[in-house]
């Protein structure tokens, strides 16, 4: 009887072990299915991100092309680029400056002088608004015009107010005075 009892106990232990293994197998199978679902979700998200990345790259290339087109259409400050490929990042170098030997008046200088003729005086911030250029760009042009004595600068609080000198403002032809000033600048060099 003891042998029978031991055998039943062994069978009982084995059946419990088999049940435990079955439970572990079910749990592992469930975990495996969950992992497979998560992998599938990650793969779908990765595909969405790749599509989004492609769209962003196309938008970036369009933006680069638009900026290049605007750069080419701006007069005087930047020289046009030789390469027009939008699919290459190699030609994103800084724009080339005009040659230093060019002493002729640029269109932005003409616009500033015309604005000062009409308004009488203006600050760089006011000119920025009217001319749709950066304040820094306007200030750089104004500095050059001041050095060539084509405009006068007066301090007003924390900013400067620019106006035309008396001889230019009284009707003297601006283009003629600019060409005379350019000739004087060349002779001084």
Secondary structure, DSSP 8 states (H G I E B T S, - for coil): -HHHHHHHHHHHHHHHHHHHHHHHHHHHHHHHHHHHHHHHHHHHHHHHHHHHHHHHHHHHHHHHHHHHHHHHHS-SSB---S---SS-STT-----B--TT--S--HHHHHHHHHHHHHSEEEHHHHHHHHTS-HHHHHHHHHHHHHTTSSEEEEETTEEEEE--HHHHTT--HHHHHHHHHHHHHHH-
